[in-house]
Amino acid sequence: MSTSSLREQVAEAARRLAAEGLLIGTAGNVSARADDHLAITGTGIVLANCSAADVTVVSLAGDVVDGAIAPSSELDLHLRVYEMTSAQAIVHTHAPFGTAVACVSGLTSLPVLHYQQLGLGGAIPITPYATFGSTELAELVAAAVVDTQVALMANHGSVARGSSLAHAVENALLLEWLAALFHRTSSMGRPRELTADEQQSTVAQAIRLDYGTPEENRP
């Protein structure tokens, strides 16, 4: 894939997430990897208006290869997640419900209330607080998403990875829906979590039915 095509795809993903209300103003960042490079939204740009020119291409060492704007302040986070996982795209947002859940004192994970959450890895970790743009934050988030597709960042926001930009975007949207579900159920009483047996039964059923697999990709 050409770097120009990759930059346009990242810009398109940023605009969609902004339209969905997950990216607000300049808060958040999106990236996608192609071989030994990645394209990431630039720092200080209004993501709802993101264009290919607002996306910067860097090497996996973090050196700018193409683009007139400095890469996002969370570049280290993206680089570390790519290093530690098989991710091909990463979305970091300050989505309203996800961020709210990440600000709840004493909450270390988002429990499994709905079976769709199992596709993201189960209970969603909430990483300890660390300053934005720091090496500490990058390490915490990367470690959190090794075994999951998503994580929440205490008093900060959310991150989602995926096998493609479309996959990362859908994971980010699902995470926000799950955070909203947790907020709504918590306001009505104590949320009912799926038990370990119920989760295991759901996974077995999903495998049996090829649940969530597009028909064209089924054997």
TIDRENRO-175782 format. One record per residue (C-alpha): residue in three letters; residue number from 1; chain; z, x, y. Coordinates in nm, 3 decimals, padded with zeros to 5 digits, always signed. Layout:
BEGIN
residu=Ala	num=NUM	chaine=A	Z=Z	X=X	Y=Y .
...
END
This chain:
BEGIN
residu=Met	num=1	chaine=A	Z=+00.000	X=+00.000	Y=+00.000 .
residu=Ser	num=2	chaine=A	Z=-00.087	X=+00.132	Y=+00.348 .
residu=Thr	num=3	chaine=A	Z=+00.194	X=+00.190	Y=+00.595 .
residu=Ser	num=4	chaine=A	Z=+00.027	X=-00.051	Y=+00.840 .
residu=Ser	num=5	chaine=A	Z=+00.035	X=-00.330	Y=+00.579 .
residu=Leu	num=6	chaine=A	Z=+00.397	X=-00.250	Y=+00.493 .
residu=Arg	num=7	chaine=A	Z=+00.498	X=-00.261	Y=+00.859 .
residu=Glu	num=8	chaine=A	Z=+00.335	X=-00.602	Y=+00.903 .
residu=Gln	num=9	chaine=A	Z=+00.508	X=-00.740	Y=+00.595 .
residu=Val	num=10	chaine=A	Z=+00.847	X=-00.621	Y=+00.720 .
residu=Ala	num=11	chaine=A	Z=+00.778	X=-00.779	Y=+01.061 .
residu=Glu	num=12	chaine=A	Z=+00.676	X=-01.107	Y=+00.896 .
residu=Ala	num=13	chaine=A	Z=+00.996	X=-01.112	Y=+00.688 .
residu=Ala	num=14	chaine=A	Z=+01.206	X=-01.050	Y=+01.000 .
residu=Arg	num=15	chaine=A	Z=+01.038	X=-01.338	Y=+01.182 .
residu=Arg	num=16	chaine=A	Z=+01.095	X=-01.573	Y=+00.889 .
residu=Leu	num=17	chaine=A	Z=+01.464	X=-01.483	Y=+00.861 .
residu=Ala	num=18	chaine=A	Z=+01.504	X=-01.534	Y=+01.235 .
residu=Ala	num=19	chaine=A	Z=+01.337	X=-01.875	Y=+01.207 .
residu=Glu	num=20	chaine=A	Z=+01.584	X=-01.964	Y=+00.928 .
residu=Gly	num=21	chaine=A	Z=+01.874	X=-01.868	Y=+01.155 .
residu=Leu	num=22	chaine=A	Z=+01.986	X=-01.561	Y=+00.960 .
residu=Leu	num=23	chaine=A	Z=+01.870	X=-01.303	Y=+01.215 .
residu=Ile	num=24	chaine=A	Z=+01.987	X=-01.369	Y=+01.571 .
residu=Gly	num=25	chaine=A	Z=+01.867	X=-01.170	Y=+01.868 .
residu=Thr	num=26	chaine=A	Z=+01.871	X=-00.800	Y=+01.783 .
residu=Ala	num=27	chaine=A	Z=+02.137	X=-00.832	Y=+01.512 .
residu=Gly	num=28	chaine=A	Z=+02.018	X=-00.741	Y=+01.163 .
residu=Asn	num=29	chaine=A	Z=+01.748	X=-00.532	Y=+01.000 .
residu=Val	num=30	chaine=A	Z=+01.482	X=-00.549	Y=+00.730 .
residu=Ser	num=31	chaine=A	Z=+01.315	X=-00.276	Y=+00.526 .
residu=Ala	num=32	chaine=A	Z=+01.070	X=-00.231	Y=+00.239 .
residu=Arg	num=33	chaine=A	Z=+00.993	X=+00.073	Y=+00.028 .
residu=Ala	num=34	chaine=A	Z=+00.657	X=+00.208	Y=-00.085 .
residu=Asp	num=35	chaine=A	Z=+00.670	X=+00.526	Y=-00.293 .
residu=Asp	num=36	chaine=A	Z=+00.846	X=+00.797	Y=-00.090 .
residu=His	num=37	chaine=A	Z=+00.849	X=+00.608	Y=+00.240 .
residu=Leu	num=38	chaine=A	Z=+01.011	X=+00.296	Y=+00.378 .
residu=Ala	num=39	chaine=A	Z=+00.936	X=+00.073	Y=+00.673 .
residu=Ile	num=40	chaine=A	Z=+01.235	X=-00.056	Y=+00.868 .
residu=Thr	num=41	chaine=A	Z=+01.277	X=-00.266	Y=+01.180 .
residu=Gly	num=42	chaine=A	Z=+01.341	X=-00.065	Y=+01.492 .
residu=Thr	num=43	chaine=A	Z=+01.664	X=-00.056	Y=+01.687 .
residu=Gly	num=44	chaine=A	Z=+01.719	X=-00.303	Y=+01.971 .
residu=Ile	num=45	chaine=A	Z=+01.422	X=-00.529	Y=+01.899 .
residu=Val	num=46	chaine=A	Z=+01.435	X=-00.910	Y=+01.913 .
residu=Leu	num=47	chaine=A	Z=+01.373	X=-00.989	Y=+01.550 .
residu=Ala	num=48	chaine=A	Z=+01.227	X=-01.335	Y=+01.610 .
residu=Asn	num=49	chaine=A	Z=+00.941	X=-01.163	Y=+01.793 .
residu=Cys	num=50	chaine=A	Z=+00.909	X=-00.865	Y=+01.558 .
residu=Ser	num=51	chaine=A	Z=+00.561	X=-00.718	Y=+01.527 .
residu=Ala	num=52	chaine=A	Z=+00.426	X=-00.430	Y=+01.320 .
residu=Ala	num=53	chaine=A	Z=+00.467	X=-00.208	Y=+01.626 .
residu=Asp	num=54	chaine=A	Z=+00.842	X=-00.279	Y=+01.615 .
residu=Val	num=55	chaine=A	Z=+00.868	X=-00.140	Y=+01.262 .
residu=Thr	num=56	chaine=A	Z=+00.915	X=+00.231	Y=+01.197 .
residu=Val	num=57	chaine=A	Z=+00.813	X=+00.426	Y=+00.887 .
residu=Val	num=58	chaine=A	Z=+01.054	X=+00.694	Y=+00.766 .
residu=Ser	num=59	chaine=A	Z=+01.076	X=+00.928	Y=+00.469 .
residu=Leu	num=60	chaine=A	Z=+01.348	X=+00.891	Y=+00.207 .
residu=Ala	num=61	chaine=A	Z=+01.522	X=+01.176	Y=+00.386 .
residu=Gly	num=62	chaine=A	Z=+01.534	X=+00.962	Y=+00.701 .
residu=Asp	num=63	chaine=A	Z=+01.271	X=+01.148	Y=+00.902 .
residu=Val	num=64	chaine=A	Z=+01.042	X=+00.935	Y=+01.120 .
residu=Val	num=65	chaine=A	Z=+00.685	X=+00.939	Y=+00.992 .
residu=Asp	num=66	chaine=A	Z=+00.526	X=+00.672	Y=+01.211 .
residu=Gly	num=67	chaine=A	Z=+00.637	X=+00.440	Y=+01.489 .
residu=Ala	num=68	chaine=A	Z=+00.736	X=+00.456	Y=+01.854 .
residu=Ile	num=69	chaine=A	Z=+01.082	X=+00.298	Y=+01.818 .
residu=Ala	num=70	chaine=A	Z=+01.389	X=+00.461	Y=+01.666 .
residu=Pro	num=71	chaine=A	Z=+01.478	X=+00.308	Y=+01.329 .
residu=Ser	num=72	chaine=A	Z=+01.769	X=+00.066	Y=+01.293 .
residu=Ser	num=73	chaine=A	Z=+02.121	X=+00.204	Y=+01.332 .
residu=Glu	num=74	chaine=A	Z=+02.179	X=+00.095	Y=+00.970 .
residu=Leu	num=75	chaine=A	Z=+01.908	X=+00.329	Y=+00.836 .
residu=Asp	num=76	chaine=A	Z=+02.164	X=+00.522	Y=+00.630 .
residu=Leu	num=77	chaine=A	Z=+02.273	X=+00.200	Y=+00.459 .
residu=His	num=78	chaine=A	Z=+01.916	X=+00.122	Y=+00.357 .
residu=Leu	num=79	chaine=A	Z=+01.850	X=+00.477	Y=+00.239 .
residu=Arg	num=80	chaine=A	Z=+02.167	X=+00.482	Y=+00.028 .
residu=Val	num=81	chaine=A	Z=+02.092	X=+00.146	Y=-00.135 .
residu=Tyr	num=82	chaine=A	Z=+01.740	X=+00.265	Y=-00.223 .
residu=Glu	num=83	chaine=A	Z=+01.889	X=+00.582	Y=-00.367 .
residu=Met	num=84	chaine=A	Z=+02.145	X=+00.402	Y=-00.585 .
residu=Thr	num=85	chaine=A	Z=+01.946	X=+00.096	Y=-00.698 .
residu=Ser	num=86	chaine=A	Z=+01.596	X=-00.011	Y=-00.795 .
residu=Ala	num=87	chaine=A	Z=+01.556	X=-00.210	Y=-00.473 .
residu=Gln	num=88	chaine=A	Z=+01.213	X=-00.231	Y=-00.315 .
residu=Ala	num=89	chaine=A	Z=+01.333	X=-00.426	Y=-00.010 .
residu=Ile	num=90	chaine=A	Z=+01.660	X=-00.479	Y=+00.177 .
residu=Val	num=91	chaine=A	Z=+01.772	X=-00.744	Y=+00.424 .
residu=His	num=92	chaine=A	Z=+02.086	X=-00.712	Y=+00.637 .
residu=Thr	num=93	chaine=A	Z=+02.185	X=-01.013	Y=+00.848 .
residu=His	num=94	chaine=A	Z=+02.468	X=-01.152	Y=+01.058 .
residu=Ala	num=95	chaine=A	Z=+02.404	X=-01.497	Y=+00.911 .
residu=Pro	num=96	chaine=A	Z=+02.664	X=-01.748	Y=+01.036 .
residu=Phe	num=97	chaine=A	Z=+02.825	X=-01.867	Y=+00.712 .
residu=Gly	num=98	chaine=A	Z=+02.802	X=-01.535	Y=+00.529 .
residu=Thr	num=99	chaine=A	Z=+02.962	X=-01.357	Y=+00.823 .
residu=Ala	num=100	chaine=A	Z=+03.232	X=-01.624	Y=+00.849 .
residu=Val	num=101	chaine=A	Z=+03.325	X=-01.587	Y=+00.481 .
residu=Ala	num=102	chaine=A	Z=+03.332	X=-01.208	Y=+00.527 .
residu=Cys	num=103	chaine=A	Z=+03.594	X=-01.257	Y=+00.801 .
residu=Val	num=104	chaine=A	Z=+03.846	X=-01.443	Y=+00.580 .
residu=Ser	num=105	chaine=A	Z=+04.162	X=-01.237	Y=+00.537 .
residu=Gly	num=106	chaine=A	Z=+04.248	X=-01.148	Y=+00.178 .
residu=Leu	num=107	chaine=A	Z=+03.917	X=-01.265	Y=+00.032 .
residu=Thr	num=108	chaine=A	Z=+03.759	X=-00.985	Y=-00.173 .
residu=Ser	num=109	chaine=A	Z=+03.469	X=-01.178	Y=-00.326 .
residu=Leu	num=110	chaine=A	Z=+03.278	X=-01.504	Y=-00.302 .
residu=Pro	num=111	chaine=A	Z=+03.366	X=-01.689	Y=-00.625 .
residu=Val	num=112	chaine=A	Z=+03.108	X=-01.855	Y=-00.846 .
residu=Leu	num=113	chaine=A	Z=+03.097	X=-02.223	Y=-00.750 .
residu=His	num=114	chaine=A	Z=+02.733	X=-02.293	Y=-00.838 .
residu=Tyr	num=115	chaine=A	Z=+02.525	X=-02.172	Y=-01.132 .
residu=Gln	num=116	chaine=A	Z=+02.247	X=-02.038	Y=-00.908 .
residu=Gln	num=117	chaine=A	Z=+02.487	X=-01.769	Y=-00.793 .
residu=Leu	num=118	chaine=A	Z=+02.466	X=-01.611	Y=-01.138 .
residu=Gly	num=119	chaine=A	Z=+02.112	X=-01.502	Y=-01.060 .
residu=Leu	num=120	chaine=A	Z=+02.255	X=-01.281	Y=-00.787 .
residu=Gly	num=121	chaine=A	Z=+02.503	X=-01.117	Y=-01.023 .
residu=Gly	num=122	chaine=A	Z=+02.800	X=-01.354	Y=-01.028 .
residu=Ala	num=123	chaine=A	Z=+03.098	X=-01.321	Y=-00.795 .
residu=Ile	num=124	chaine=A	Z=+02.973	X=-01.166	Y=-00.471 .
residu=Pro	num=125	chaine=A	Z=+03.174	X=-00.865	Y=-00.353 .
residu=Ile	num=126	chaine=A	Z=+03.306	X=-00.837	Y=+00.001 .
residu=Thr	num=127	chaine=A	Z=+03.322	X=-00.470	Y=+00.096 .
residu=Pro	num=128	chaine=A	Z=+03.615	X=-00.335	Y=+00.300 .
residu=Tyr	num=129	chaine=A	Z=+03.556	X=-00.306	Y=+00.672 .
residu=Ala	num=130	chaine=A	Z=+03.378	X=+00.004	Y=+00.801 .
residu=Thr	num=131	chaine=A	Z=+03.218	X=+00.081	Y=+01.137 .
residu=Phe	num=132	chaine=A	Z=+02.855	X=-00.024	Y=+01.168 .
residu=Gly	num=133	chaine=A	Z=+02.601	X=+00.253	Y=+01.122 .
residu=Ser	num=134	chaine=A	Z=+02.855	X=+00.479	Y=+00.951 .
residu=Thr	num=135	chaine=A	Z=+02.821	X=+00.681	Y=+00.632 .
residu=Glu	num=136	chaine=A	Z=+03.133	X=+00.504	Y=+00.505 .
residu=Leu	num=137	chaine=A	Z=+02.967	X=+00.164	Y=+00.540 .
residu=Ala	num=138	chaine=A	Z=+02.650	X=+00.286	Y=+00.369 .
residu=Glu	num=139	chaine=A	Z=+02.851	X=+00.414	Y=+00.072 .
residu=Leu	num=140	chaine=A	Z=+03.059	X=+00.096	Y=+00.041 .
residu=Val	num=141	chaine=A	Z=+02.759	X=-00.135	Y=+00.050 .
residu=Ala	num=142	chaine=A	Z=+02.546	X=+00.072	Y=-00.186 .
residu=Ala	num=143	chaine=A	Z=+02.826	X=+00.083	Y=-00.442 .
residu=Ala	num=144	chaine=A	Z=+02.876	X=-00.294	Y=-00.409 .
residu=Val	num=145	chaine=A	Z=+02.512	X=-00.384	Y=-00.482 .
residu=Val	num=146	chaine=A	Z=+02.460	X=-00.155	Y=-00.782 .
residu=Asp	num=147	chaine=A	Z=+02.548	X=-00.443	Y=-01.016 .
residu=Thr	num=148	chaine=A	Z=+02.461	X=-00.734	Y=-00.785 .
residu=Gln	num=149	chaine=A	Z=+02.169	X=-00.840	Y=-00.568 .
residu=Val	num=150	chaine=A	Z=+02.384	X=-00.917	Y=-00.264 .
residu=Ala	num=151	chaine=A	Z=+02.712	X=-00.834	Y=-00.093 .
residu=Leu	num=152	chaine=A	Z=+02.915	X=-00.940	Y=+00.208 .
residu=Met	num=153	chaine=A	Z=+03.049	X=-00.684	Y=+00.455 .
residu=Ala	num=154	chaine=A	Z=+03.397	X=-00.753	Y=+00.589 .
residu=Asn	num=155	chaine=A	Z=+03.394	X=-00.869	Y=+00.953 .
residu=His	num=156	chaine=A	Z=+03.025	X=-00.780	Y=+00.978 .
residu=Gly	num=157	chaine=A	Z=+02.760	X=-00.969	Y=+00.780 .
residu=Ser	num=158	chaine=A	Z=+02.560	X=-00.973	Y=+00.459 .
residu=Val	num=159	chaine=A	Z=+02.310	X=-00.761	Y=+00.270 .
residu=Ala	num=160	chaine=A	Z=+02.056	X=-00.855	Y=+00.005 .
residu=Arg	num=161	chaine=A	Z=+01.822	X=-00.641	Y=-00.199 .
residu=Gly	num=162	chaine=A	Z=+01.522	X=-00.738	Y=-00.408 .
residu=Ser	num=163	chaine=A	Z=+01.227	X=-00.623	Y=-00.617 .
residu=Ser	num=164	chaine=A	Z=+01.002	X=-00.722	Y=-00.325 .
residu=Leu	num=165	chaine=A	Z=+01.036	X=-00.839	Y=+00.033 .
residu=Ala	num=166	chaine=A	Z=+00.993	X=-01.200	Y=-00.075 .
residu=His	num=167	chaine=A	Z=+01.266	X=-01.154	Y=-00.337 .
residu=Ala	num=168	chaine=A	Z=+01.509	X=-00.993	Y=-00.090 .
residu=Val	num=169	chaine=A	Z=+01.446	X=-01.271	Y=+00.163 .
residu=Glu	num=170	chaine=A	Z=+01.509	X=-01.542	Y=-00.097 .
residu=Asn	num=171	chaine=A	Z=+01.827	X=-01.367	Y=-00.208 .
residu=Ala	num=172	chaine=A	Z=+01.947	X=-01.355	Y=+00.153 .
residu=Leu	num=173	chaine=A	Z=+01.875	X=-01.725	Y=+00.199 .
residu=Leu	num=174	chaine=A	Z=+02.054	X=-01.815	Y=-00.126 .
residu=Leu	num=175	chaine=A	Z=+02.355	X=-01.606	Y=-00.025 .
residu=Glu	num=176	chaine=A	Z=+02.380	X=-01.793	Y=+00.304 .
residu=Trp	num=177	chaine=A	Z=+02.356	X=-02.129	Y=+00.122 .
residu=Leu	num=178	chaine=A	Z=+02.633	X=-02.023	Y=-00.116 .
residu=Ala	num=179	chaine=A	Z=+02.852	X=-01.910	Y=+00.173 .
residu=Ala	num=180	chaine=A	Z=+02.798	X=-02.248	Y=+00.342 .
residu=Leu	num=181	chaine=A	Z=+02.886	X=-02.423	Y=+00.015 .
residu=Phe	num=182	chaine=A	Z=+03.211	X=-02.225	Y=-00.006 .
residu=His	num=183	chaine=A	Z=+03.295	X=-02.311	Y=+00.355 .
residu=Arg	num=184	chaine=A	Z=+03.233	X=-02.682	Y=+00.303 .
residu=Thr	num=185	chaine=A	Z=+03.424	X=-02.710	Y=-00.023 .
residu=Ser	num=186	chaine=A	Z=+03.716	X=-02.509	Y=+00.118 .
residu=Ser	num=187	chaine=A	Z=+03.743	X=-02.756	Y=+00.405 .
residu=Met	num=188	chaine=A	Z=+03.781	X=-03.044	Y=+00.156 .
residu=Gly	num=189	chaine=A	Z=+04.029	X=-02.879	Y=-00.078 .
residu=Arg	num=190	chaine=A	Z=+04.048	X=-02.597	Y=-00.328 .
residu=Pro	num=191	chaine=A	Z=+03.698	X=-02.506	Y=-00.454 .
residu=Arg	num=192	chaine=A	Z=+03.644	X=-02.547	Y=-00.827 .
residu=Glu	num=193	chaine=A	Z=+03.512	X=-02.220	Y=-00.971 .
residu=Leu	num=194	chaine=A	Z=+03.295	X=-02.204	Y=-01.282 .
residu=Thr	num=195	chaine=A	Z=+03.494	X=-02.066	Y=-01.574 .
residu=Ala	num=196	chaine=A	Z=+03.381	X=-01.759	Y=-01.769 .
residu=Asp	num=197	chaine=A	Z=+03.269	X=-01.985	Y=-02.057 .
residu=Glu	num=198	chaine=A	Z=+03.072	X=-02.209	Y=-01.821 .
residu=Gln	num=199	chaine=A	Z=+02.903	X=-01.908	Y=-01.666 .
residu=Gln	num=200	chaine=A	Z=+02.815	X=-01.765	Y=-02.007 .
residu=Ser	num=201	chaine=A	Z=+02.673	X=-02.100	Y=-02.119 .
residu=Thr	num=202	chaine=A	Z=+02.462	X=-02.119	Y=-01.802 .
residu=Val	num=203	chaine=A	Z=+02.318	X=-01.772	Y=-01.859 .
residu=Ala	num=204	chaine=A	Z=+02.230	X=-01.858	Y=-02.220 .
residu=Gln	num=205	chaine=A	Z=+02.059	X=-02.180	Y=-02.109 .
residu=Ala	num=206	chaine=A	Z=+01.864	X=-01.998	Y=-01.837 .
residu=Ile	num=207	chaine=A	Z=+01.737	X=-01.748	Y=-02.093 .
residu=Arg	num=208	chaine=A	Z=+01.644	X=-02.025	Y=-02.337 .
residu=Leu	num=209	chaine=A	Z=+01.450	X=-02.221	Y=-02.073 .
residu=Asp	num=210	chaine=A	Z=+01.310	X=-01.924	Y=-01.876 .
residu=Tyr	num=211	chaine=A	Z=+01.485	X=-02.084	Y=-01.581 .
residu=Gly	num=212	chaine=A	Z=+01.368	X=-01.951	Y=-01.246 .
residu=Thr	num=213	chaine=A	Z=+01.068	X=-01.770	Y=-01.391 .
residu=Pro	num=214	chaine=A	Z=+00.735	X=-01.877	Y=-01.237 .
residu=Glu	num=215	chaine=A	Z=+00.511	X=-02.042	Y=-01.494 .
residu=Glu	num=216	chaine=A	Z=+00.236	X=-01.784	Y=-01.448 .
residu=Asn	num=217	chaine=A	Z=+00.480	X=-01.506	Y=-01.547 .
residu=Arg	num=218	chaine=A	Z=+00.602	X=-01.672	Y=-01.866 .
residu=Pro	num=219	chaine=A	Z=+00.486	X=-01.530	Y=-02.198 .
END
